[in-house]
Amino acid sequence: MKKALFLIVTLLFFLLLPVHAQTSSPSPSSTPSPSPPPNVLSSVNETLPRGVIYDVQLNLNLYAPARISFAYSYTSNFTGPVDLTTLSNMSSLWNLDASPVQAMFTTSAIDTFSFSIILTYPQLINQIIVITTWSGDLQPNVESYHIEEQMVYLHVTVAVSTEPEPATPEQVANYTEQYIHQDLVNYYGAEQNLSNAMTMNTWIIYAIWAGTVIAVIISLIVSLITLRRLSNR
């Protein structure tokens, strides 16, 4: 009887052991999938360290029609114009054409414009930014900036005014005549002042000379009187 009970318990033990091992075995750990990296360009102002942003301040006075050209190294991340404002607070006509290597601002409005252009690159880049301005009918003016940065801010303030009309031949002749006349007046005035000064100096010299002669004559008279008195004694 005891042997039969022992066999039954042993049999149940071996039957339950695989089930217990299966239920108690640890499940394989699941590793979470990595999240995609953040968009660097969308948060570039927060992720870029200091020292990789270059500011260019431009204060321009141009005649209408005015044009400003910005030539730079190739970039696929051009932003502009940013925060464009006008002094008159009116919708003055302007245009900004941009490409990966150049931008052109044009206007014929008499106003003052303020705006910014942002150039962003994936890494530090050594480049020369060329800025060319056209002012009315004048010859273009060219300026260049040697920059080695990752982001470039171009802050532009341009005051556009009307170009003065060229002087006519009659205006040039009148101006020349007035200039010569004023020059002659100044010349004769200076000559008259010099003559008056010389005349004054001459009278002063005469007065000194006359005073000296009178003093000598008085001294001689006094001496003669003194000698005569001494001889009479």
JOLINMO-V498918 format. One record per residue. N is the residue number from 1. RES is the residue in three letters. OMEGA is omega in whole degrees, 0 to 359 (999 if undefined). D_FIRST is the distance of its C-alpha to the first C-alpha in Angstrom with 2 decimals. Layout:
# JOLINMO-V498918
n-><N/N>
res-><RES/RES>
omega-><OMEGA/OMEGA>
d_first-><D_FIRST/D_FIRST>
This chain:
# JOLINMO-V498918
n-><1/2/3/4/5/6/7/8/9/10/11/12/13/14/15/16/17/18/19/20/21/22/23/24/25/26/27/28/29/30/31/32/33/34/35/36/37/38/39/40/41/42/43/44/45/46/47/48/49/50/51/52/53/54/55/56/57/58/59/60/61/62/63/64/65/66/67/68/69/70/71/72/73/74/75/76/77/78/79/80/81/82/83/84/85/86/87/88/89/90/91/92/93/94/95/96/97/98/99/100/101/102/103/104/105/106/107/108/109/110/111/112/113/114/115/116/117/118/119/120/121/122/123/124/125/126/127/128/129/130/131/132/133/134/135/136/137/138/139/140/141/142/143/144/145/146/147/148/149/150/151/152/153/154/155/156/157/158/159/160/161/162/163/164/165/166/167/168/169/170/171/172/173/174/175/176/177/178/179/180/181/182/183/184/185/186/187/188/189/190/191/192/193/194/195/196/197/198/199/200/201/202/203/204/205/206/207/208/209/210/211/212/213/214/215/216/217/218/219/220/221/222/223/224/225/226/227/228/229/230/231/232/233>
res-><MET/LYS/LYS/ALA/LEU/PHE/LEU/ILE/VAL/THR/LEU/LEU/PHE/PHE/LEU/LEU/LEU/PRO/VAL/HIS/ALA/GLN/THR/SER/SER/PRO/SER/PRO/SER/SER/THR/PRO/SER/PRO/SER/PRO/PRO/PRO/ASN/VAL/LEU/SER/SER/VAL/ASN/GLU/THR/LEU/PRO/ARG/GLY/VAL/ILE/TYR/ASP/VAL/GLN/LEU/ASN/LEU/ASN/LEU/TYR/ALA/PRO/ALA/ARG/ILE/SER/PHE/ALA/TYR/SER/TYR/THR/SER/ASN/PHE/THR/GLY/PRO/VAL/ASP/LEU/THR/THR/LEU/SER/ASN/MET/SER/SER/LEU/TRP/ASN/LEU/ASP/ALA/SER/PRO/VAL/GLN/ALA/MET/PHE/THR/THR/SER/ALA/ILE/ASP/THR/PHE/SER/PHE/SER/ILE/ILE/LEU/THR/TYR/PRO/GLN/LEU/ILE/ASN/GLN/ILE/ILE/VAL/ILE/THR/THR/TRP/SER/GLY/ASP/LEU/GLN/PRO/ASN/VAL/GLU/SER/TYR/HIS/ILE/GLU/GLU/GLN/MET/VAL/TYR/LEU/HIS/VAL/THR/VAL/ALA/VAL/SER/THR/GLU/PRO/GLU/PRO/ALA/THR/PRO/GLU/GLN/VAL/ALA/ASN/TYR/THR/GLU/GLN/TYR/ILE/HIS/GLN/ASP/LEU/VAL/ASN/TYR/TYR/GLY/ALA/GLU/GLN/ASN/LEU/SER/ASN/ALA/MET/THR/MET/ASN/THR/TRP/ILE/ILE/TYR/ALA/ILE/TRP/ALA/GLY/THR/VAL/ILE/ALA/VAL/ILE/ILE/SER/LEU/ILE/VAL/SER/LEU/ILE/THR/LEU/ARG/ARG/LEU/SER/ASN/ARG>
omega-><180/179/180/179/180/179/181/180/179/180/178/181/180/178/182/184/180/181/180/179/181/183/184/180/182/178/179/182/180/179/182/180/182/179/181/180/180/178/184/184/182/180/187/180/182/186/181/177/178/179/179/178/183/180/174/180/180/174/189/172/186/173/177/354/184/176/177/180/177/177/187/178/185/174/176/181/178/179/179/354/180/176/179/178/177/182/182/183/178/181/177/184/177/180/177/176/185/174/179/183/183/174/182/176/181/175/173/182/176/186/175/184/174/179/180/175/183/176/183/180/182/179/178/182/178/185/174/177/182/180/182/180/173/183/180/180/181/178/181/178/185/174/181/181/177/188/173/183/180/179/182/175/176/179/188/170/183/176/183/180/180/179/179/180/178/181/177/177/178/178/178/179/179/179/179/180/178/180/180/180/180/178/178/178/179/181/181/175/178/178/180/178/179/179/179/179/179/178/179/179/179/178/178/179/178/181/178/180/180/178/179/179/180/180/179/180/179/179/178/179/179/180/179/179/180/179/180/179/179/180/180/178/999>
d_first-><0.00/3.83/5.44/5.19/6.38/8.71/10.02/10.83/12.63/14.42/15.55/16.93/18.67/20.52/21.45/23.00/24.82/27.74/28.43/28.71/30.94/33.10/33.64/34.33/36.73/40.33/42.72/45.88/48.74/51.69/55.17/57.92/60.85/64.01/66.72/70.03/72.80/75.35/78.67/80.96/84.13/83.28/82.66/85.15/86.98/83.80/82.36/85.54/86.27/89.67/92.25/91.65/93.76/97.52/99.99/103.40/105.90/108.82/111.79/114.25/117.61/118.48/121.06/120.15/118.87/116.26/113.56/110.89/108.93/105.71/104.75/101.41/98.69/96.40/93.80/91.65/91.27/94.68/95.00/98.31/100.38/98.43/99.92/103.24/105.82/109.57/112.20/113.69/110.30/111.34/109.84/112.13/111.74/109.86/107.70/105.07/104.14/101.28/99.75/97.29/100.27/103.03/103.81/107.19/108.28/111.48/113.48/117.05/116.62/118.55/115.72/113.43/109.93/106.90/103.70/101.05/99.56/96.19/95.28/91.69/90.37/86.84/87.97/91.03/93.99/97.38/100.06/103.62/104.10/107.61/109.11/112.34/114.45/117.29/119.78/122.23/124.68/124.15/122.65/118.85/117.43/114.45/112.08/109.01/105.99/103.92/100.34/97.04/94.48/91.58/93.03/96.72/98.16/101.72/103.33/106.64/109.44/112.45/115.63/117.54/121.25/124.27/126.07/129.68/132.32/134.41/137.91/140.78/143.84/145.88/143.33/143.31/147.14/147.29/144.76/146.71/149.98/148.54/147.02/150.36/152.29/150.00/150.16/154.00/154.06/151.86/154.06/157.36/155.86/154.83/158.32/160.00/157.89/158.77/162.49/162.45/160.77/163.35/166.22/164.86/164.53/168.14/169.49/167.61/169.13/172.60/172.17/171.11/174.04/176.52/175.21/175.58/179.21/180.14/178.67/180.68/183.90/183.43/182.81/186.04/188.07/186.79/187.56/191.11/191.82/190.60/192.72/195.85/195.48/195.11/198.25/200.31/199.74>
